[in-house]
Amino acid sequence: MNTNFLYSKNNANLGDKIEFKRKKQIVNGVVTALRENTVIVKVKNDAAKKLDLPDNQTVVAHKNYVIVERAVNETQPVFVYDGWNSALKA
């Protein structure tokens, strides 16, 4: 089984700006980490307060967001699948 995933053309990548809906609000954020089925997104502090988040980051499933703006990345890190520790490895 191949456990390496290159940047996706369909899913968000590091630095991409995405938009998602949470608690009947449209929220914008920047992707800070990739997982196999989700992304970790940094949102503005005021949005985090409205969503009752403990900090300004949240997890969003790939199926629950739209990409607003693609980031310009010079290199393409490889996503390494390692069970629960899966993360983007530069």
Helices and strands as residue ranges (DSSP letters): E 4-5, E 17-22, E 25-34, E 38-43, H 45-50, E 57-61, G 62-64, E 65-69, E 78-80, G 83-85, E 87-89
